[in-house]
Amino acid sequence: MQRGIVDVDAAIQHAREAAQAGAISAMLAMGPHLPAGQVNPDEVVAWSLIDASLQQQGCTGNGLSAQSMKSILSTLNANNITPQSRALAEQYWSEYGLQIKANLGCGT
């Protein structure tokens, strides 16, 4: 089978749109593996902070367990969280938080 050319820019745009709607996993899965300059690392960290917050609120995942709490705390206390990534997470939450929670069935 011949593989087609991958439109990385389109994939990134689709991942962003999905994250804004509550499906953050694509952004988290591909973001760290893209070449430098394709996605700002602060953006990926910001989405991981939002994902951890949603997990804390019980909006995603399979409920809170010791393992999930450890993962959440690890994300929230990671060394790669910069003031820029935290500010971006706050911006994303302000812009998309209500939409994300509604799409996930978490209410407001």
C-alpha positions as CSV (number, residue, x, y, z in Angstrom):
1,M,0.0,0.0,0.0
2,Q,1.2,3.4,-0.9
3,R,0.8,6.0,1.8
4,G,-0.6,9.4,1.0
5,I,0.9,12.7,2.0
6,V,-0.2,13.8,5.4
7,D,-1.4,17.3,5.8
8,V,0.1,18.1,9.2
9,D,-1.3,21.6,9.3
10,A,-4.8,20.3,8.7
11,A,-4.3,17.6,11.3
12,I,-3.2,20.2,13.8
13,Q,-6.2,22.4,13.0
14,H,-8.6,19.5,13.4
15,A,-6.9,18.5,16.7
16,R,-7.4,22.1,18.0
17,E,-11.0,22.2,17.0
18,A,-11.6,18.8,18.6
19,A,-9.9,20.0,21.8
20,Q,-12.0,23.2,21.8
21,A,-15.1,20.9,21.7
22,G,-13.8,18.7,24.5
23,A,-11.9,15.9,22.7
24,I,-8.5,16.9,23.9
25,S,-6.8,13.5,23.4
26,A,-5.7,14.1,19.8
27,M,-3.9,17.3,20.8
28,L,-2.2,15.6,23.7
29,A,-1.2,12.6,21.6
30,M,0.3,14.3,18.6
31,G,1.5,17.6,20.0
32,P,4.6,16.4,21.8
33,H,5.7,14.4,18.7
34,L,5.5,17.2,16.1
35,P,8.7,18.9,14.9
36,A,9.7,22.1,16.6
37,G,7.7,25.1,15.4
38,Q,4.6,23.2,14.3
39,V,2.9,23.6,17.6
40,N,3.9,25.8,20.5
41,P,4.8,23.4,23.4
42,D,3.0,25.8,25.7
43,E,-0.2,25.0,23.8
44,V,0.1,21.3,24.4
45,V,0.9,21.9,28.1
46,A,-2.2,24.2,28.3
47,W,-4.4,21.5,26.9
48,S,-2.9,19.0,29.3
49,L,-3.8,21.3,32.2
50,I,-7.3,21.7,31.0
51,D,-7.6,17.9,30.6
52,A,-6.3,17.4,34.2
53,S,-8.8,20.0,35.4
54,L,-11.7,18.2,33.6
55,Q,-10.5,14.9,35.2
56,Q,-10.5,16.5,38.7
57,Q,-14.1,17.6,38.1
58,G,-15.1,14.1,37.0
59,C,-15.8,15.2,33.4
60,T,-13.5,12.7,31.8
61,G,-11.9,9.4,32.5
62,N,-13.4,6.5,34.5
63,G,-13.8,8.2,37.8
64,L,-11.2,9.2,40.4
65,S,-8.9,6.5,41.5
66,A,-5.5,6.7,43.3
67,Q,-3.8,6.2,39.9
68,S,-5.9,8.9,38.2
69,M,-5.3,11.3,41.1
70,K,-1.5,10.6,40.8
71,S,-1.7,11.3,37.1
72,I,-3.6,14.6,37.6
73,L,-1.2,15.8,40.3
74,S,1.7,14.9,38.1
75,T,0.3,16.9,35.3
76,L,-0.6,19.9,37.5
77,N,2.9,19.9,39.0
78,A,5.0,19.1,35.9
79,N,8.2,21.0,35.4
80,N,7.2,22.0,31.9
81,I,4.4,24.3,33.1
82,T,5.5,27.8,32.2
83,P,3.7,31.0,33.1
84,Q,2.9,31.2,29.3
85,S,1.3,27.7,29.3
86,R,-0.7,28.5,32.4
87,A,-1.9,31.8,30.9
88,L,-2.8,30.0,27.7
89,A,-4.7,27.3,29.7
90,E,-6.7,30.1,31.5
91,Q,-7.4,31.7,28.1
92,Y,-8.6,28.4,26.6
93,W,-10.7,27.7,29.7
94,S,-12.3,31.2,29.5
95,E,-13.0,30.8,25.7
96,Y,-14.0,27.1,25.6
97,G,-14.6,25.8,29.1
98,L,-18.4,26.0,29.1
99,Q,-18.6,24.5,25.6
100,I,-16.2,21.7,26.6
101,K,-18.1,20.9,29.7
102,A,-21.5,21.0,27.9
103,N,-20.2,18.7,25.1
104,L,-18.9,16.3,27.8
105,G,-22.2,16.4,29.6
106,C,-20.7,17.9,32.7
107,G,-23.0,20.9,33.0
108,T,-21.7,24.2,34.1
